[in-house]
């Protein structure tokens, strides 16, 4: 019997639906799965996706690293090398995407699963879901960008509370902390997330990609850095067909029809 791929995807009306696909292991991450997810993100953009929705198969979003599959090697290799070679490139790929990302957190998001969940530009969490930085509970530290993602979104104290205590953070508490965009009832999570992804896919794709980059500069750079990036991006955005369509639609008092060009 052929084993199912650890990540599966399809494109629906410009939205790439990417699913972590190890439900029997609560979508726990292997090194192969991290690499496959990274490859898939690039693949769906090359295939024409104008927005990406990431979720998990089964009852969990992602339970973090699969300790059972890698247990024998945990003390025999430099985990830092594994982080550099597999985790960090995935986080960097999410950050560099030129299309918007929606994550639908359909259950537990633990360990590096938190980083994947929070890599979305729009994060929709099921009401029963939770975030868990469990690293300290086994003597490790957060990785895959979790420290940056949480610190930039929720601030120092929430980051340290989650990282030091290793306790679950409910979806509602994550919303209050600014870590997720919206909370949806479990039975409408995917419907809610897909509606947002479809809206993004119908918008000016180039401008949305530039906005993603600007947000990163705003969080990590200086005001001078940001002002120059904004000027350069505005020049590029104004040279797109979607900008011309947007202006024409505004003047004609009609709904614009953007093509992503």
C-alpha positions in Angstrom: 0.0 0.0 0.0 1.4 3.4 -1.0 1.8 5.8 1.8 0.0 9.2 1.4 2.2 12.2 1.0 2.8 14.2 4.1 1.5 17.4 2.5 -1.3 17.6 -0.1 -2.6 20.5 -2.1 -5.1 21.6 -4.7 -6.0 25.0 -6.3 -9.6 26.2 -6.2 -10.4 29.5 -7.9 -7.0 30.9 -7.4 -6.6 29.6 -3.8 -4.1 26.9 -3.1 -5.4 24.7 -0.2 -2.4 23.1 1.4 -3.0 20.4 4.0 -0.6 18.9 6.5 -1.4 15.2 6.0 -0.3 13.0 8.8 -3.5 12.9 10.8 -2.6 9.6 12.5 0.3 11.5 14.1 -1.6 14.7 14.6 0.3 16.1 11.7 3.6 15.9 13.6 6.5 17.2 11.6 9.3 15.1 10.1 12.3 16.6 8.3 10.8 15.2 5.0 7.5 16.9 5.8 9.1 20.3 6.5 11.0 20.1 3.2 7.8 19.0 1.3 5.8 21.9 2.8 8.5 24.3 1.7 8.6 22.9 -1.8 4.8 22.9 -1.9 4.5 26.6 -1.1 6.8 27.5 -4.0 5.0 25.0 -6.2 1.5 26.3 -5.8 2.7 29.9 -6.5 4.4 28.7 -9.7 1.1 26.9 -10.5 -0.8 30.2 -10.4 -2.2 30.5 -6.9 -3.0 34.0 -5.8 -3.6 33.1 -2.2 -2.7 30.1 0.0 -4.7 28.5 2.8 -2.8 26.2 5.1 -4.6 23.8 7.5 -4.2 20.3 8.9 -6.0 17.0 8.1 -7.9 15.4 10.9 -8.3 16.7 14.4 -5.1 18.7 14.8 -3.3 21.5 13.0 0.2 20.4 13.8 1.6 18.8 17.0 5.2 19.9 16.4 8.2 17.7 15.8 7.5 14.0 15.6 9.7 12.9 18.6 8.7 9.3 18.1 10.1 9.1 14.6 13.3 10.9 15.4 13.8 9.8 19.0 16.8 7.6 18.3 18.7 10.4 16.7 17.9 13.2 19.2 21.1 12.8 21.1 23.2 11.7 18.2 23.1 14.8 16.0 23.3 18.5 16.3 19.7 19.7 16.5 20.9 23.1 15.5 22.0 21.8 12.1 18.5 20.3 11.6 16.9 23.6 12.5 19.2 25.4 10.1 18.7 22.9 7.2 14.9 22.2 7.5 13.0 24.5 9.9 14.6 27.8 9.1 14.2 27.5 5.3 10.5 26.8 5.7 10.0 29.9 7.9 12.0 32.0 5.4 9.9 30.6 2.5 6.7 31.7 4.3 8.1 35.1 4.8 9.3 35.5 1.2 6.0 34.5 -0.5 4.6 37.1 -2.9 1.0 36.0 -2.3 -1.0 36.2 1.0 -1.4 33.3 3.3 -4.4 32.3 5.5 -3.9 29.6 8.1 -6.9 27.7 9.4 -5.9 26.3 12.8 -8.3 23.4 13.2 -6.9 21.9 16.4 -3.8 21.8 18.5 -0.8 23.8 17.2 2.2 22.9 19.3 6.0 23.4 19.0 7.0 24.3 15.5 3.3 24.0 14.6 2.8 27.3 16.3 5.3 28.9 13.9 3.5 27.5 10.9 0.1 28.6 12.3 1.4 32.1 13.0 3.1 32.4 9.6 -0.2 33.2 8.1 -1.0 36.8 7.3 -4.6 36.1 8.4 -4.8 33.4 11.2 -8.3 31.9 11.8 -8.5 29.6 14.8 -11.2 27.1 15.6 -12.8 27.8 18.9 -11.5 24.5 20.3 -8.0 25.0 19.1 -5.0 26.1 21.1 -1.4 27.1 20.8 1.3 25.4 22.9 5.0 26.2 23.1 6.1 23.0 24.7 9.8 23.2 24.1 10.8 24.0 27.7 8.8 21.0 28.9 11.4 18.8 27.3 14.5 21.0 27.8 14.5 22.7 24.4 13.9 26.3 23.1 11.4 27.7 20.6 12.5 27.5 17.0 11.2 28.0 13.5 10.7 31.7 14.2 8.2 31.3 17.1 10.1 33.7 19.3 10.0 36.4 16.6 6.4 35.7 15.5 5.0 35.8 19.0 7.2 38.6 20.3 6.3 40.9 17.4 2.6 40.1 17.6 1.9 39.8 21.4 5.0 41.4 23.0 7.7 40.3 25.5 5.6 39.3 28.4 3.2 37.0 26.5 6.1 35.5 24.6 7.9 34.7 27.9 4.8 33.4 29.5 4.2 30.9 26.7 7.8 29.9 26.2 8.7 29.6 29.9 5.6 28.0 31.3 4.8 25.7 28.4 1.0 26.0 28.9 -1.8 25.9 26.4 -3.2 29.2 25.1 -6.8 28.9 24.1 -8.1 30.3 20.8 -9.9 33.1 22.6 -6.9 34.0 24.7 -4.8 34.0 21.5 -7.2 36.4 19.9 -7.0 38.7 23.0 -3.2 38.6 22.8 -3.2 39.6 19.1 -1.8 36.2 17.9 -4.8 35.2 15.8 -7.0 37.3 13.5 -10.3 35.7 14.1 -11.9 32.8 16.1 -14.5 30.7 14.3 -16.8 27.9 15.5 -15.2 24.6 14.6 -17.9 23.6 12.1 -17.4 26.8 10.1 -13.6 27.2 10.4 -12.7 26.1 6.9 -15.7 28.0 5.4 -14.6 31.2 7.2 -10.9 30.8 6.2 -11.7 29.9 2.6 -13.9 33.0 2.2 -11.0 35.2 3.4 -8.6 33.4 1.1 -10.9 33.8 -1.9 -11.3 37.5 -1.2 -7.5 37.9 -1.1 -7.1 35.8 -4.3 -9.4 38.3 -6.1 -7.4 41.3 -5.0 -4.4 42.9 -6.7 -1.8 40.2 -6.1 1.3 42.2 -6.7 0.3 44.9 -4.3 -0.6 42.3 -1.6 2.9 40.7 -2.0 4.5 44.1 -1.6 2.4 44.8 1.5 3.7 41.6 3.0 7.3 42.8 2.5 6.6 46.2 3.9 5.1 44.7 7.0 8.3 42.8 7.7 10.4 46.0 7.1 8.1 47.9 9.4 8.6 45.3 12.2 12.4 45.0 11.9 13.8 48.1 10.1 14.0 51.8 10.7 11.6 54.5 9.7 14.0 55.6 7.0 14.3 52.0 5.7 10.5 51.7 5.5 10.0 55.1 3.8 12.4 54.1 1.0 10.7 50.7 0.6 7.3 52.3 0.5 8.4 54.6 -2.3 10.0 51.8 -4.3 6.9 49.6 -3.9 4.5 52.4 -4.8 6.4 52.8 -8.1 6.2 49.1 -8.8 2.5 48.8 -7.8 1.6 51.8 -10.0 3.1 50.0 -13.0 0.7 47.1 -12.8 -2.4 46.3 -14.8 -4.3 45.9 -11.6 -3.6 49.5 -10.6 -4.9 50.7 -13.9 -8.0 48.6 -13.5 -8.5 49.8 -10.0 -8.4 53.4 -11.0 -10.7 52.8 -14.1 -13.2 50.9 -11.9 -13.2 53.7 -9.3 -13.8 56.4 -12.0 -16.5 54.2 -13.7 -18.1 53.5 -10.3 -18.0 49.7 -10.8 -16.4 46.7 -9.1 -12.8 46.2 -10.3 -11.8 42.9 -11.9 -8.2 42.2 -10.9 -6.1 39.7 -12.7 -3.0 39.6 -10.4 -0.9 41.3 -13.1 
